[in-house]
């Protein structure tokens, strides 16, 4: 059903031709892909929100696309005209498209997405029919983040019948290509200048140089490719609605696209809206604001707001909080839970006014300083993590020439009333200052997403401004007289512009060159690869061909919402990658994980085992499965479990299980005679807990109940409350009799002094046990011999 992919594209292209009156086939087709797929994804999302299944919502949208295309095809429109591009422009577009395809394919071939652990299983769950979306590793937690890119990927997988890993790279490449061509077309349509369009687009894609990112060209992971395509679409449509002559149809298209931007990537949506406010201020100050533009802007807002608030994601969650009587400045969850449900708080103005929070390595300095030869030897003093002023060097050095020359860009664009360049400038201005005046609570640490937009916004504006300035200079670029070449004013200006272009694009080009050197061959970056080959190429996933085969066998048998427990390998940060990759192939919900620890940075993966899972794998006690309630157990090596296998492949064994959840049993009032557990323990270690109980009553006691324990800190408050689990026990004690129990105990994740409080059912035991938990000896014996900063342009390599 590959041809069905073309239906949204067809509708979008016809909208561009009939409604926008575009006669440029390149602009029509690129804008048609962007608009058609955004509108189609929004339609499917509304169907899901209305209670339809994914399949029903998808077929409904495809039927609407077909009907809309037929209706538009019957409407007369402008004929196709060959674009009046110069040969150099055609070369630029071809080379740019080839570079974007190669770079995007290379990046995604070499490394999984930064948030692969989250989006791979999330997409598989959507494909299985899980909606509303839940956190992939904690099914009792609703997912509050953006998922538009995930839904687009799922739609492509469903229509083609390919795996999610098989469609991800082609989908991302087409998004990047659409963003490139739509942004170029938008700038060209507004300025009428091929040079302005080309230089502005180049600086957005390869001239941002914010932290470790060169621009749009190398920012393809996670949701970025869709976010960039949607911004380019909104940029084109909103400027066309405000300054073009296409009528109210383009106003409606702009409002819908901007509303979709709120769902696709809230960062770009907020900054686009603020950028439009800045553009309105510029038109007012330059006495160019018309009544028609005001009415058009109000109409766009009237369409955008309801769409942005009801589709899902951050803005819908904020609206729900207000409707429920909550406050936008606070969160209901603590920081640990908030990092998993992605709840957002907003406070304006922030107490630390004009300060941003920096705490991630690689983002504190533009990669231009480590790439350009004449800057490599400059002293690079590292600031302490924490809040810094946006006017300080520590904030300014995140950026490059776009920010440094921003005042000149504003002056050049303003005096020439270049509205497209001014919109990019104001988007950059909003991206730079917004995180310094609005407090986002826990998400203050995510400041780089704002700074990146600031860099490419300012940089794109710089490209448009330089081209506009140079084109208006009179005279030739060079003259020839008596065998000598003379450079008049325009020639010297061309040399200056060329110098800026080299300084602004060299870091990104150098990054592309370094990545090319990591490929097996150039063909690896040119051609798409099968899902099996891509998975095998990623050693950090730890997913071998046998695992791939098991996952593909399991996929059609995996029900919506089915839970999977796997035996762990050595615990480390990449532990979660295998389960994420396996779940992405079969749609399982991984279980047995615990939250990241409070001191770990925001975005840490939930790679640690929870106590119940650790106790089960250490003891193989099937009674503990009631704490995890898996539907499937996947054993990768080791001694088989005493269960009937559902599928076997070599040392891989898959079990189908049905387990009732364990709940607290009836209470039992017994006295504790003795605890048997070492006083000194190591973090996260499994132990056998001995407990001798006495029946102090004159009546015999025979009872089936549960034992559980909780760890209390020095203040008597529960420590790690999510780690409490139940163990079924049988009690048979005569009056005054004693019974010894062999129980399971897992030391906490953090070192410290604790008291162990036990329960029989819901009845707390009369005494507590004091323990001391320290770091593992292997960690304590480590000695730091040297430290070497990593090159931000070189991705880390993991070997099996």
Buried (B, 14 or more C-beta within 10 A) or exposed (E): EEEBBBBBBBBBBBBBBBBBBBBBBBBBBBBBBBBBBBBBBBBBBBBBBEEBEBEBBBBBBBEBBBEBBEEBEEEEBEEEEEBEBEEEBEEBBEEBBEBBBBBBBBBBBBBBBEBBBBBBBBBBBBBBBBBEBBBBBBBEBBBBBBBBBBBBBBBBBBBBEBBBBBBBBBBBBBBBBBBBBBBBBBBBBBBEBBBBBBBBBBBBBBBBBBBBBBBBBBBBBBBBBBBBBBBBBBBBBBBBBBBBEBEEBBBBBBBBBBBBBBBBBBBBBBBBBBBBEBBBEBBEEEEEBEEEBBEBBEBBBEBBBEBBBBBBBBBBBBBEBEEEEBEBEEBEBEEBBBBBBBBBBBBEEBEBEBBBBBBBBBBBBBBBBBBBEEBEEEEEEEBEBEBBBBEEEBBBBBBBBBBEBBEEBBEBBBEBEBBBBBBBBBBBBBBBBBBBBBBBBBBBBBBBBBBBBBBBBBBBBBBBBBBBBBBEBEEEBEEEEEEEEEBBEBBEBBEEBEEBBEBBBBBBBBBBEBBBEBBEEEEBBEEBBEBBEBBBBBEBBBBBEEBBBBBBBBBEEBEEBBBBBBBBEEEEEBBBBBBBBBBBBBBBBBBBBBBBEEEBEBEBBBBBBBBBBBBBBBBEEBBBBBBBBBBBBBBBEEEEBEBEBBBEEEEBBBBBBEBEEBEBBEBBEBBBEEBBBEEEBBBBBBBEBBBBBBBEEEEEBEBEBBBBBBBBBEEEEEBBEEBBBBBBBEBEBEEEEBBEBEBBBBBBBBBBEBBBBBBBBBBEBEBBBEBEBBEEEEEEEEEEEEEEEEEBBEBEEEEE
